[in-house]
């Protein structure tokens, strides 16, 4: 739930004065979460004043120069948390920018939104070409040869099976004698 900065300011002043703050939620768990938010608002108010209670702009596009300014403040000795709060960004994001700057320099601070595009490779379709008369004749001969070899293969398999059957029968006859 988003709260207005006026409501946040009212909650902060009541918290600092020790007054009761009515919780928007009805359950105990919602009260605990709300009070956590209030304590966070108090910290932001103490650090940044009334600007710490205003909504930060989400999805802001940071230029590499703006990113470098924040990274330079961190490299100058300021804490990441303090610089991130002043800039209204997450400390994890700023930490990532510092790491990328240390690894790649200014190139690491370039904005790279989204996943890189994938190279699509289209396969060429093979066109069926018309066969010449000699190629057609050769193909016909090859088909006939293939058919002859398949029949010969079947004949040999059957012959082998008959021979095996006869040998097995002879072996059984010898055993019985």
Phi, psi and omega per residue, in radians:
X1 nan 2.380 3.097
X2 -1.677 2.361 3.128
X3 -1.935 2.568 3.117
X4 -1.250 2.753 -3.115
X5 -1.204 -0.449 3.086
X6 -1.157 -0.754 3.122
X7 -1.119 -0.719 3.121
X8 -1.092 -0.764 -3.134
X9 -1.091 -0.714 3.108
X10 -1.101 -0.763 3.135
X11 -1.128 -0.709 3.140
X12 -1.107 -0.787 -3.121
X13 -1.144 -0.691 3.099
X14 -1.141 -0.702 3.140
X15 -1.096 -0.765 -3.121
X16 -1.186 -0.548 -3.140
X17 -1.504 -0.085 3.125
X18 1.381 0.313 -3.135
X19 -1.477 2.837 3.114
X20 -1.285 2.359 3.101
X21 -1.955 2.020 3.122
X22 -1.177 2.291 -3.103
X23 -1.512 2.296 3.099
X24 -1.117 -0.538 -3.125
X25 -1.454 2.850 -3.093
X26 -1.794 -0.417 -3.080
X27 -1.616 2.879 3.134
X28 -1.128 -0.693 -3.135
X29 -1.100 -0.725 3.115
X30 -1.136 -0.625 3.100
X31 -1.126 -0.748 -3.141
X32 -1.093 -0.772 -3.141
X33 -1.127 -0.749 3.137
X34 -1.077 -0.763 -3.139
X35 -1.145 -0.551 3.045
X36 -1.089 -0.754 3.095
X37 -1.069 -0.753 -3.121
X38 -1.064 -0.778 3.120
X39 -1.096 -0.631 3.083
X40 -1.147 -0.705 3.111
X41 -1.122 -0.654 3.120
X42 -1.117 -0.755 3.103
X43 -1.069 -0.801 -3.141
X44 -1.104 -0.675 3.136
X45 -1.161 -0.730 3.120
X46 -1.133 -0.668 -3.101
X47 -1.360 -0.766 -2.949
X48 -2.066 -0.042 -3.090
X49 1.342 -2.683 -3.064
X50 -1.147 -0.445 3.111
X51 -1.144 -0.421 3.128
X52 -1.227 -0.266 -3.134
X53 -1.676 -0.237 -3.123
X54 -1.360 2.659 3.138
X55 -1.164 2.376 3.056
X56 -1.401 2.731 3.141
X57 -1.427 2.029 -3.141
X58 -1.371 2.659 3.095
X59 0.986 0.632 3.098
X60 -1.278 2.391 3.090
X61 -1.513 1.999 3.141
X62 -1.653 2.266 3.057
X63 -1.351 2.774 3.103
X64 -1.028 -0.544 3.125
X65 -1.192 -0.729 3.112
X66 -1.138 -0.702 3.102
X67 -1.104 -0.713 -3.129
X68 -1.114 -0.667 3.114
X69 -1.017 -0.760 3.137
X70 -1.200 -0.722 3.119
X71 -1.112 -0.692 3.140
X72 -1.095 -0.647 3.108
X73 -1.113 -0.698 3.123
X74 -1.169 -0.770 -3.130
X75 -1.175 -0.407 3.108
X76 -1.335 -0.219 3.066
X77 2.176 -0.132 3.101
X78 -1.273 2.681 -3.134
X79 -1.328 2.613 -3.140
X80 -1.075 -0.713 -3.104
X81 -1.094 -0.780 -3.121
X82 -1.134 -0.804 -3.133
X83 -1.137 -0.701 -3.140
X84 -1.146 -0.718 3.120
X85 -1.108 -0.748 3.131
X86 -1.098 -0.555 -3.118
X87 -1.580 -0.063 -3.104
X88 1.047 0.763 3.039
X89 -2.254 2.939 3.106
X90 -1.318 2.561 -3.134
X91 -1.168 -0.509 3.096
X92 -1.121 -0.676 3.123
X93 -1.131 -0.786 -3.140
X94 -1.147 -0.670 3.107
X95 -1.075 -0.679 3.116
X96 -1.139 -0.717 3.112
X97 -1.108 -0.711 3.129
X98 -1.104 -0.781 3.137
X99 -1.075 -0.790 -3.137
X100 -1.154 -0.607 3.111
X101 -1.167 -0.705 3.118
X102 -1.143 -0.561 -3.120
X103 -1.425 -0.793 -2.974
X104 -2.109 -0.029 -3.108
X105 1.323 -2.589 -3.109
X106 -1.101 -0.492 3.113
X107 -1.106 -0.496 3.124
X108 -1.261 -0.284 -3.126
X109 -1.667 0.034 3.101
X110 -1.174 2.536 -3.140
X111 -1.381 2.109 3.102
X112 -2.158 1.573 -3.119
X113 -1.530 2.401 3.042
X114 1.368 -3.138 -3.131
X115 -1.508 2.514 3.105
X116 -1.103 2.575 -3.095
X117 -1.223 2.588 -3.115
X118 -1.640 2.390 3.088
X119 -1.330 2.126 -3.139
X120 -1.672 2.166 -3.141
X121 -1.876 2.084 3.128
X122 -1.624 2.299 3.107
X123 -1.443 2.429 3.115
X124 -1.361 2.382 3.103
X125 -1.428 2.365 3.112
X126 -1.468 2.242 3.138
X127 -1.511 2.440 3.092
X128 -1.395 2.133 3.140
X129 -1.737 2.653 3.110
X130 -1.291 2.371 3.139
X131 -1.484 2.545 3.073
X132 -1.309 2.979 -3.099
X133 -1.067 -0.766 -3.126
X134 -1.157 -0.642 3.106
X135 -1.196 -0.634 3.089
X136 -1.127 -0.721 3.119
X137 -1.133 -0.754 3.135
X138 -1.089 -0.727 3.118
X139 -1.095 -0.725 3.117
X140 -1.090 -0.754 3.115
X141 -1.115 -0.718 3.139
X142 -1.139 -0.671 3.105
X143 -1.126 -0.758 3.111
X144 -1.085 -0.766 3.137
X145 -1.075 -0.751 3.128
X146 -1.076 -0.762 3.120
X147 -1.092 -0.732 3.118
X148 -1.095 -0.756 -3.131
X149 -1.172 -0.644 3.094
X150 -1.116 -0.740 3.116
X151 -1.139 -0.718 3.117
X152 -1.082 -0.705 3.128
X153 -1.092 -0.785 3.100
X154 -1.070 -0.748 -3.136
X155 -1.058 -0.774 -3.119
X156 -1.163 -0.635 3.103
X157 -1.116 -0.778 3.138
X158 -1.143 -0.706 3.115
X159 -1.079 -0.772 3.124
X160 -1.071 -0.724 3.138
X161 -1.117 -0.719 3.128
X162 -1.136 -0.723 3.135
X163 -1.124 -0.752 3.133
X164 -1.100 -0.697 -3.134
X165 -1.143 -0.735 3.135
X166 -1.130 -0.762 -3.141
X167 -1.107 -0.683 3.125
X168 -1.137 -0.706 3.132
X169 -1.137 -0.740 3.117
X170 -1.105 -0.681 3.141
X171 -1.140 -0.677 3.132
X172 -1.177 -0.681 -3.126
X173 -1.138 -0.701 3.114
X174 -1.131 -0.666 -3.120
X175 -1.149 -0.652 -3.091
X176 -1.274 -0.441 -3.127
X177 -1.318 nan nan
